[in-house]
Amino acid sequence: MHVFIFQSRVRPDLTGFTTWRTGSNLPEELGPWAFMGQGAMHAGDPVTGVYGGANTVLAGIERDGFYVARADVHARRTA
């Protein structure tokens, strides 16, 4: 699944995952949301800071259209 990743500007500890390029389906009360990246996510993939990895994220997206995690998935990214 192609996933877009956003970080809450109000709560920087929150990361939102969605298939919507604009992120407009992420919860308004936790926004505004800043785009952080995108990419393919497959079941079984690890996702830094998210217990259960991609399985958890993908299940949330399937259920609600998005998934919000209290995780800093960007802190350990290397350039």
Secondary structure, DSSP 8 states (H G I E B T S, - for coil): -EEEEEEESS-TTEEEEES-TT-TTS-GGG--EEEEEEEE--TT---TT-TTHHHHHHHHHHHHSEEEEE--TTTT---
